[in-house]
Amino acid sequence: MKVLKIIKSRLFKVLFLIAGIFFLAGTINNFYQGSLERKRLQEEIVRLEEEIEEIAFDKKELEKQVEHVNSEKFIKQVARSELGLVKEGEMLYIIIDE
């Protein structure tokens, strides 16, 4: 009987130790997986911040282009060169190459 109690006691200790090892292994695995995910997310944040900077630069360039296209100087230039318009009192000469 005493031997049986000793065996049960040792068996309980071994099982408890195995359970503790599994719990510890699971915790370490979760920590490792979490750190990998955190690293991946940090890299994604950096990539997205760079993309935001590029888009902001492109936006500024497009705003400059819109400002230029809407300028009176540009509108007059296009009206003269592409539409053949002239100011009041001016004459338009068209040179025909033969």
Secondary structure, 3 states (H helix, E strand, C coil): CHHHHHHHHHHHHHHHHHHHHHHHHHHHHHHHHHHHHHHHHHHHHHHHHHHHHHHHHHHHHHHHHHHHHCCHHHHHHHHHHCCCCCCCCCCCCCCCCC
